[in-house]
Amino acid sequence: MTTKIEPSSPTTNESPTPLAGSARNLAAIPLVLSPEREHVLAELLDKAIKVETAFTNLQQLPETRRRAIASVLTKINSLTWEVWRLDAGLPVDLVGMLTLQDIVPEDDATAHYIFFDRDLSGKTTLLNNMIDWVFSDHDDVGWKALRRLTVEIPAHAHALATHAQKKLKFGGQFEYRIGGRTLHLEGVKRNARMWKGQPQDLLLMGRLADEW
């Protein structure tokens, strides 16, 4: 299903819009929860529940996963962006979601990102633009630069963790071997997630603003 946002949509007028038009015909647009955009939220949730690393165990019932992801979008101290593919400058295909959770102003936040088309490498520039934005002041929208950014990645998603280290500069001082690779982490929450009936470590990686 492809949903086109008309220019008069609340999404295109809502602030902040830090990443709009940021990379390779992609735009990250702040999530707007309104009755007029109920169909967009429904599509976002329908696509998100099919992604293996999207906040919940894929073995859960779809409606359980749907509720869990919906709760993420409405958490206090969080921001969410929809990622759209552009055609002639207009958003035409919903391809992902970016979130900042547990935001501590001027200090830290935990970043999550999922892409429904499975093209992670094609979103590298977009993700780095997000990082650039959170490490900068934006007085027009009341945003103060963070000092650091955190990602938490389940061990079964080691390709995602490798991309975070190599392409997004997340890491840490400790070595962790998985999938034939050595990752640099800030820490590990042992057996913190269940995946296909098996406990999985949760890998903690960080990036500091002065490493930007």
N, C-alpha and C positions, 0 to 999 in steps of 0.2 A: 504494500500500500504506500502511495506517495501523497503527501499532503503539501499543498502549496499555501504559503502565507501571503495574503494580499498586502500591498504597501500600507494600507490603513490599519493593519492588525496591531493590537496593543504591544506585541513583541517588538515591532520595529521602532516604536516610539518610547519604549521603557528604558530607563537608565538604572544602573550603568550598562554600557555596551563596550566593554574594554577590548574584546577580541573580534568584533564584527569585521568581516572581510580580511581576516588576518593571514590566511595562508592557502594557496593552491585551491582557489574557488571554494573555500570553507569559511563559515562564520560561526562563532560561538555567541549565542544570544541569551541574555538572562531569562530564566524561566519565569513566566507570568502565569499565576494560577487565577483564572477567571472563568466564569460560565461560558464566555464566548470562545474560549480555547480548550474546552473540555475534550474535543476530539484529538487535539494535539497531545494532551496529557495521556489519553487512552492509548494512543499510538506509542508514546514514549514507554509506557509501562508494558505494553504488549511485546515490544522489542527487547526491553531490558530483562524480562524474566527468562529469555532464551539464552542469555549470556552467562557462561559458566562462572565467571569471576565477579558477578554483579551482586555483592553484598550478602548473598544467602547461599545455602546449599542447594544445588540444582535438583537434588533428590526430593526436596519438599514439593508439596502440591503447588501447581501454578498460582492458585489464588492466594496461598500463604506467601509465596515469593512476591506476588504483586503487592500485597499489603505491606510487606517488609520494605520493599523498595519505595513505595509511596511514603512511608514514614520517614525515609531518608530525605525526601524532597521538602519536608516541612519541619525539619529539626531546627531548634533554636541555635543561633550562632553558626549558621551555615549559608552557603550560596550555591546555586545550581545554574549551569548554563546548558542549553540545548545546542548541539552541534548540527549544523545544516550544510548540505551541499548546495552551492549557488549555481544558478543558470541565469545569465544576463543580469547578474547582480541581485537576483531575488532568491530567497530560500525555497527550495523545491523538494528536498529529500532529507528526512531526519536520519542522521547517521551515527549519533552518539550523544553522550552526556558527560559533562565535567562537574564535579562538586568539590567544594571546600567545606570541611566539617570541623567542628570543635575549634572554631576560630578564636584565638586569643589575640585581640587587637595589638598590632605592632610587635607581636612575638612569633606565634606559630599557628599552623593549621594542618589538617590532614587532608591530602588530595586524593580523589578517586577519579578514574576515567574509564569509560567503557565505550566501545565502538561496535555498532551492530553489523557493519560490513566486514569485520575481522581484519581491516587494513590498518594495523597499528603503525607500521613504518610510514605510511602516507600521512599520518597525523603528527609526526614528530615536530614539525615546525609549529603547528598549532599549539602543541603542548608547551614547547619552549616559549612561545609568546605568552601563554598563561603564566608561566613562571616569571618571565620578565615583568608582567603586570603586577603580580602580587608582591614583588620585591621593589616596587616603586610607589611613591605617594601619588594619590589622585584626589586632590582637594575638591574637585568638582562633584565628586560622588561620596566624599567623606571617607575615603579609604587611605589608611596609613600603611606604609610598607611593612611587611613582615620581616623578621630577622632570620627565619628558617621555615622550611616546608618539609612535611613528613609524608611518606607513603607506607602503607601496610599491605603486603602482598602474600597471599597463601603460597606455601612451598610448591604445591602442584602446578602453580602458574609460573614456573621458573623462567619461561621465555619472556614473560612480562617483566619479571625482576631484572633479567639481563638487559632488556631494552631500557629500563629505568636507569640502570648503571651506565651503560655505554652511550646512550643518546640523550639522556636528561640529566646526567651528572649526579644522580643520587648514590649514596654509599654510606660508608662508615669505616671504623678502624678494625673491625673483626672480620675474619674470613669464614666462609660457609660454603661447603662443597655440596652441589646438587646438580643432577643431570649432566655430569661430566664437566661442570663449570665451577669456577671459584667466584663467589660473589662477595662483595664488601658491604657489611651491614653494620648498623648501630646496635642491633640486638635481635633476639629471637624470643617470641612467645611460644613455648613448647606445647605441641598438641592443642593449639588454641582454636582450630577449625576442624570440622568434620567434612570429609570429601569422599563420596562413594563408600561410606561406611567405615572409613579409616581416618584417624586423627592426623592432622597436618600442622606443621609449624607455621606460625605467622612471622614473616620476615619484615623487620623494621629498617627503613632506609631514610636518610635525611639529606637535605641540601641546604647549605647556609647562604645567606645573602652575600657575604663577602667572597663566596666562591662563584658568584654569578659572572 
